[in-house]
Amino acid sequence: MIPVTKPFLPPKEEFDELIAGIWQRNWLTNGGPLANKLELDLKRHLGVDHLLFLSNGTIALQFAIRALDLKGEVITTPFSYVATASSLVWEGCQPVFADIDPHTLNIDPATIEALITPNTSGILATHVFGNACDVEAIQDIADRHGLKVIYDGAHAFGVKYKGKSIFSYGDISTCSFHATKLFHTTEGGAVITKDPELLRKMSRFRSFGHTSATSFEGVGINGKNSEFHAAMGLANLGHVPQIIERRKEISELYDKWLKGVAGETPEITSGTTYNYAYYPILFSSEQELLKVIEALNRAKIYPRRYFYPSLSKLDYVEKRPTPIADDIASRVLCLPLYHELSSEEVELVCRLILRKKRY
């Protein structure tokens, strides 16, 4: 079987050494030494000012929305994972969907401004598949209208834009460290910001509002992560360069077989140092896509329709026309991509796709 992804697992002895320290200290959670070390190492690795290690990437989005006190309408993308929209609704905001750029698949800044009303408080944009948004255009719109900007960077670990971490842009960026991501802590996530006051506010959110053992400030929740998850992150972090390099090799092999022959791939935003988080391909129609999925599934190969359906189709959001996102969502497919995927397996996937396109 060839799934769409498999988690990278570090050498077991590296993980075991970190786990042995947890047994010695008997400190499992609540800001233990491994969780603190992971935060520091991630800041250094990514080149960012402030970062908090959280229990998952969805709660990271919820913290960002709450920390920026977003209310009313928030303009966002209909082409992302469901957590982007559901986090807004969970926090009492109304997602307002702007359409996407058909080439980068990111939110199209040209569609944002017409949607701004007196009830708009922010913009929540996703770096789709790790491809950098047009951060300069989005920030220009936000500055002119007094809006806050959150970037959902769930796919964007290690991505740079014009030499800086993609997480350096906007008021707050979030990331997912779920097992399916190229860097993972089994389950986990992070919020990243340049603003120390926002960091302090989200730090209080993370631990029930505690400011000391017996005092609280504001409403908090349990967003902490454990020493065991931090151990996995620390063991994985040193392998990130080789993980990205292998994913690049696999992506280039797919390009050789498929690009411009079987379908098109998104255009990487100029100035982006990409992380090869996914390999999405756009077929000419949904009918063609479904035929390809059927052929691959028969061979026990399981790609994934990321992201389908368009979030504007959810039953708990206000419907709004997003024709480009709807079209892209109907015919985009992410092919298997993970560290252990062999060149022979990539060739098998490609041959089946090309064969199906011929008949």
C-alpha positions as CSV (number, residue, x, y, z in Angstrom):
1,M,0.0,0.0,0.0
2,I,1.2,3.5,-0.8
3,P,-0.6,6.2,1.4
4,V,-0.6,9.9,0.7
5,T,1.9,10.3,3.5
6,K,3.7,8.6,6.3
7,P,5.2,10.3,9.4
8,F,9.0,10.6,9.5
9,L,10.4,8.8,12.5
10,P,13.9,9.6,13.8
11,P,16.4,6.9,14.7
12,K,14.8,5.1,17.7
13,E,18.0,5.5,19.9
14,E,17.8,9.3,19.6
15,F,14.2,9.3,20.8
16,D,14.9,6.7,23.5
17,E,17.7,8.9,25.0
18,L,15.3,11.8,25.4
19,I,12.6,9.5,26.8
20,A,15.0,8.1,29.4
21,G,15.5,11.7,30.7
22,I,11.8,12.0,31.2
23,W,11.8,8.9,33.3
24,Q,14.7,10.2,35.4
25,R,13.0,13.6,36.0
26,N,9.4,12.4,36.3
27,W,8.3,15.7,34.8
28,L,5.7,14.9,32.1
29,T,4.0,18.2,31.2
30,N,3.4,21.8,32.5
31,G,6.4,23.5,30.8
32,G,9.0,20.8,31.3
33,P,12.7,21.1,30.2
34,L,12.2,19.4,26.8
35,A,9.2,21.6,25.9
36,N,11.2,24.7,26.8
37,K,14.2,23.5,24.9
38,L,12.1,22.7,21.8
39,E,10.7,26.3,21.8
40,L,14.2,27.7,22.0
41,D,15.5,25.3,19.3
42,L,12.6,26.1,17.0
43,K,13.1,29.8,17.4
44,R,16.7,29.4,16.4
45,H,16.0,27.0,13.5
46,L,13.2,29.2,12.1
47,G,14.8,32.6,12.8
48,V,11.7,34.0,14.6
49,D,11.4,36.2,17.6
50,H,8.7,34.5,19.8
51,L,7.2,31.1,19.6
52,L,4.9,29.0,21.9
53,F,4.7,25.2,21.6
54,L,1.0,24.2,21.8
55,S,-1.1,21.0,21.8
56,N,-2.1,21.3,18.2
57,G,-2.4,23.6,15.2
58,T,-6.1,24.2,15.6
59,I,-5.8,25.6,19.1
60,A,-3.0,27.8,17.7
61,L,-5.5,29.4,15.3
62,Q,-8.0,29.9,18.1
63,F,-5.4,31.5,20.3
64,A,-4.4,33.9,17.5
65,I,-8.0,34.9,16.8
66,R,-8.6,35.5,20.5
67,A,-5.3,37.3,21.2
68,L,-6.0,39.8,18.4
69,D,-9.6,40.2,19.7
70,L,-11.1,39.6,16.3
71,K,-14.8,40.1,16.1
72,G,-17.5,40.1,13.5
73,E,-16.3,39.4,10.0
74,V,-12.8,37.9,9.1
75,I,-11.9,37.6,5.5
76,T,-10.3,34.2,4.7
77,T,-9.7,31.7,2.0
78,P,-12.1,29.0,0.9
79,F,-9.2,26.8,-0.2
80,S,-7.7,25.4,3.0
81,Y,-8.2,22.6,5.6
82,V,-11.5,22.9,7.5
83,A,-9.8,24.1,10.7
84,T,-9.1,27.5,9.1
85,A,-12.8,28.3,8.8
86,S,-14.0,26.2,11.8
87,S,-11.6,28.0,14.2
88,L,-13.2,31.4,13.2
89,V,-16.7,30.1,13.8
90,W,-15.6,28.4,17.1
91,E,-14.3,31.8,18.3
92,G,-17.6,33.6,17.3
93,C,-16.4,35.2,14.1
94,Q,-18.0,35.1,10.6
95,P,-15.7,33.8,7.8
96,V,-16.1,35.9,4.7
97,F,-14.6,34.0,1.8
98,A,-12.4,35.8,-0.8
99,D,-11.6,33.8,-3.9
100,I,-8.1,32.5,-4.7
101,D,-5.4,33.1,-7.3
102,P,-5.7,30.2,-9.8
103,H,-1.9,29.9,-10.1
104,T,-0.7,30.0,-6.5
105,L,-3.9,28.7,-5.0
106,N,-3.6,31.3,-2.2
107,I,-6.1,33.9,-1.3
108,D,-6.1,36.6,-4.0
109,P,-5.4,40.0,-2.6
110,A,-7.4,41.6,-5.5
111,T,-10.6,40.0,-4.1
112,I,-10.1,41.1,-0.5
113,E,-10.7,44.8,-0.5
114,A,-14.2,44.7,-2.0
115,L,-15.3,42.4,0.9
116,I,-14.2,44.8,3.7
117,T,-17.1,46.3,5.6
118,P,-17.3,48.3,8.9
119,N,-17.7,44.8,10.6
120,T,-14.4,43.4,9.3
121,S,-11.7,43.0,11.9
122,G,-9.0,40.9,10.3
123,I,-7.7,38.7,7.5
124,L,-6.8,35.0,8.0
125,A,-4.8,33.7,5.0
126,T,-3.3,30.2,4.5
127,H,0.1,29.6,2.9
128,V,-1.5,26.8,0.8
129,F,0.7,23.7,0.5
130,G,3.5,25.8,2.0
131,N,3.4,28.3,-0.9
132,A,3.9,31.8,0.4
133,C,0.9,34.2,0.2
134,D,1.4,37.6,-1.3
135,V,2.2,38.9,2.1
136,E,3.1,42.4,1.0
137,A,-0.2,43.1,-0.8
138,I,-2.1,41.6,2.1
139,Q,-0.3,43.8,4.6
140,D,-0.8,46.9,2.5
141,I,-4.6,46.2,2.5
142,A,-4.5,45.5,6.3
143,D,-2.6,48.7,7.0
144,R,-4.9,50.9,5.0
145,H,-8.1,49.5,6.7
146,G,-6.7,49.0,10.2
147,L,-7.1,45.2,10.1
148,K,-5.1,42.4,11.9
149,V,-3.5,39.6,9.9
150,I,-3.1,36.0,10.8
151,Y,-1.3,33.5,8.7
152,D,-2.3,29.8,8.8
153,G,1.1,28.3,8.2
154,A,0.2,24.7,8.9
155,H,2.0,23.5,5.8
156,A,4.8,26.1,5.9
157,F,7.5,24.8,8.3
158,G,10.9,25.9,7.0
159,V,9.5,28.1,4.2
160,K,11.2,31.4,3.7
161,Y,10.1,34.5,1.8
162,K,12.8,36.9,0.6
163,G,15.2,35.3,3.0
164,K,13.0,35.6,6.1
165,S,10.9,32.9,7.8
166,I,7.4,33.0,6.4
167,F,6.3,33.1,10.0
168,S,7.8,36.6,10.4
169,Y,4.9,38.1,8.5
170,G,1.5,39.3,9.8
171,D,0.6,39.9,13.4
172,I,0.5,36.2,14.3
173,S,1.4,33.0,12.4
174,T,0.4,29.5,13.3
175,C,1.9,26.1,12.5
176,S,0.8,22.5,12.8
177,F,3.2,19.8,14.1
178,H,0.8,17.0,13.4
179,A,2.2,13.6,12.4
180,T,1.4,14.2,8.7
181,K,3.6,17.3,8.5
182,L,7.2,17.3,7.4
183,F,8.3,18.4,10.9
184,H,6.1,16.9,13.6
185,T,5.8,16.3,17.4
186,T,3.2,13.5,16.8
187,E,0.5,16.0,17.8
188,G,1.4,19.7,18.3
189,G,1.4,23.2,16.9
190,A,2.8,26.7,17.6
191,V,2.0,30.4,17.5
192,I,4.6,32.8,16.3
193,T,4.7,36.6,16.7
194,K,7.0,39.6,16.8
195,D,4.9,41.2,19.5
196,P,6.0,40.3,23.1
197,E,2.7,41.4,24.6
198,L,0.8,39.1,22.2
199,L,3.2,36.3,23.3
200,R,2.4,37.0,27.0
201,K,-1.3,37.0,26.3
202,M,-1.2,33.7,24.5
203,S,1.1,32.2,27.1
204,R,-1.6,32.9,29.7
205,F,-4.2,31.3,27.4
206,R,-2.1,28.2,27.2
207,S,-2.2,27.5,30.9
208,F,-5.7,28.4,32.2
209,G,-4.8,32.1,32.6
210,H,-2.2,31.3,35.4
211,T,0.2,34.1,36.2
212,S,1.4,32.2,39.3
213,A,0.3,29.1,41.2
214,T,-2.5,31.1,42.9
215,S,-3.3,33.9,40.5
216,F,-5.1,34.2,37.2
217,E,-5.4,36.9,34.5
218,G,-8.3,36.5,32.0
219,V,-9.9,33.4,30.7
220,G,-7.5,30.6,29.7
221,I,-7.6,27.0,28.5
222,N,-5.3,24.0,28.4
223,G,-3.2,24.4,25.3
224,K,0.0,22.9,26.7
225,N,1.9,20.0,25.2
226,S,3.8,17.2,26.9
227,E,7.4,16.3,27.3
228,F,6.8,13.1,25.2
229,H,5.7,15.2,22.3
230,A,8.6,17.6,22.8
231,A,11.0,14.7,22.7
232,M,9.7,13.6,19.3
233,G,10.1,17.2,18.1
234,L,13.7,17.5,19.4
235,A,14.6,14.1,17.8
236,N,13.1,15.1,14.5
237,L,14.3,18.7,14.2
238,G,17.9,17.8,13.3
239,H,16.7,15.8,10.4
240,V,14.6,18.5,8.8
241,P,17.2,19.5,6.2
242,Q,17.5,15.9,4.9
243,I,13.6,15.5,5.1
244,I,13.2,18.6,2.9
245,E,16.0,17.5,0.5
246,R,14.4,14.1,0.0
247,R,10.9,15.6,-0.6
248,K,12.5,17.9,-3.1
249,E,14.0,14.9,-4.9
250,I,10.7,13.1,-5.0
251,S,8.9,16.3,-6.2
252,E,11.4,16.7,-9.0
253,L,10.8,13.1,-10.0
254,Y,7.1,13.7,-10.2
255,D,7.8,16.9,-12.3
256,K,9.8,14.8,-14.7
257,W,7.0,12.4,-15.3
258,L,3.9,14.5,-15.0
259,K,4.3,18.2,-15.1
260,G,2.6,19.6,-18.2
261,V,1.8,16.1,-19.4
262,A,-0.7,14.8,-16.9
263,G,-1.7,18.1,-15.3
264,E,-0.4,21.4,-13.9
265,T,1.1,22.2,-10.5
266,P,0.7,25.4,-8.6
267,E,3.0,28.3,-9.3
268,I,5.4,28.9,-6.4
269,T,5.3,32.6,-5.3
270,S,8.4,34.5,-6.5
271,G,10.8,35.0,-3.6
272,T,9.8,31.8,-1.8
273,T,12.2,29.2,-0.6
274,Y,9.8,26.2,-0.8
275,N,9.6,23.2,1.6
276,Y,8.0,20.6,-0.7
277,A,5.4,19.8,1.9
278,Y,2.9,18.4,-0.7
279,Y,2.8,17.5,-4.4
280,P,-0.6,18.8,-5.7
281,I,-1.5,18.3,-9.3
282,L,-4.4,19.9,-11.2
283,F,-6.3,17.7,-13.7
284,S,-8.3,19.1,-16.5
285,S,-11.6,18.2,-15.0
286,E,-13.2,16.5,-11.9
287,Q,-14.2,13.5,-14.1
288,E,-10.5,13.0,-15.1
289,L,-9.5,13.3,-11.4
290,L,-12.0,10.7,-10.3
291,K,-10.8,8.2,-13.0
292,V,-7.2,8.7,-11.8
293,I,-8.2,8.1,-8.2
294,E,-10.1,5.0,-9.1
295,A,-7.1,3.6,-11.0
296,L,-4.7,4.4,-8.2
297,N,-6.9,2.9,-5.5
298,R,-7.2,-0.3,-7.5
299,A,-3.4,-0.5,-7.1
300,K,-3.6,0.2,-3.4
301,I,-2.3,3.8,-3.9
302,Y,-4.2,6.4,-1.9
303,P,-3.8,10.0,-2.9
304,R,-5.9,12.7,-1.2
305,R,-8.3,15.4,-2.4
306,Y,-6.7,18.3,-0.5
307,F,-8.7,20.5,-0.3
308,Y,-12.2,19.3,-1.1
309,P,-14.8,20.5,-0.9
310,S,-14.3,24.3,-1.0
311,L,-14.9,25.7,2.5
312,S,-17.5,28.0,1.1
313,K,-19.7,24.8,0.8
314,L,-19.7,24.2,4.6
315,D,-23.1,24.1,6.1
316,Y,-22.3,26.5,9.0
317,V,-20.9,29.4,6.9
318,E,-22.5,32.1,4.9
319,K,-22.5,31.1,1.2
320,R,-20.6,33.4,-1.1
321,P,-19.6,32.8,-4.8
322,T,-15.9,31.6,-5.0
323,P,-15.9,30.1,-8.5
324,I,-12.1,29.8,-8.8
325,A,-11.7,28.0,-5.5
326,D,-14.7,25.7,-6.3
327,D,-13.1,24.8,-9.6
328,I,-9.7,24.2,-8.2
329,A,-11.1,22.1,-5.3
330,S,-12.9,19.9,-7.7
331,R,-9.8,18.9,-9.7
332,V,-6.8,19.0,-7.5
333,L,-5.2,15.9,-6.1
334,C,-2.2,15.5,-3.7
335,L,0.0,12.6,-4.7
336,P,1.9,10.4,-2.2
337,L,4.9,12.2,-0.7
338,Y,7.0,11.1,2.2
339,H,10.6,10.5,3.2
340,E,10.6,6.7,2.6
341,L,8.8,6.8,-0.7
342,S,11.0,5.1,-3.2
343,S,11.8,6.2,-6.8
344,E,10.2,3.0,-8.0
345,E,7.0,3.8,-6.1
346,V,6.9,7.3,-7.6
347,E,7.4,5.7,-11.1
348,L,4.5,3.3,-10.4
349,V,2.2,6.2,-9.4
350,C,3.1,8.2,-12.5
351,R,2.8,5.3,-14.9
352,L,-0.7,4.6,-13.7
353,I,-1.8,8.2,-14.0
354,L,-0.3,8.5,-17.5
355,R,-2.0,5.2,-18.6
356,K,-5.3,6.4,-17.3
357,K,-5.0,9.7,-19.2
358,R,-4.4,7.8,-22.5
359,Y,-7.5,5.7,-22.3
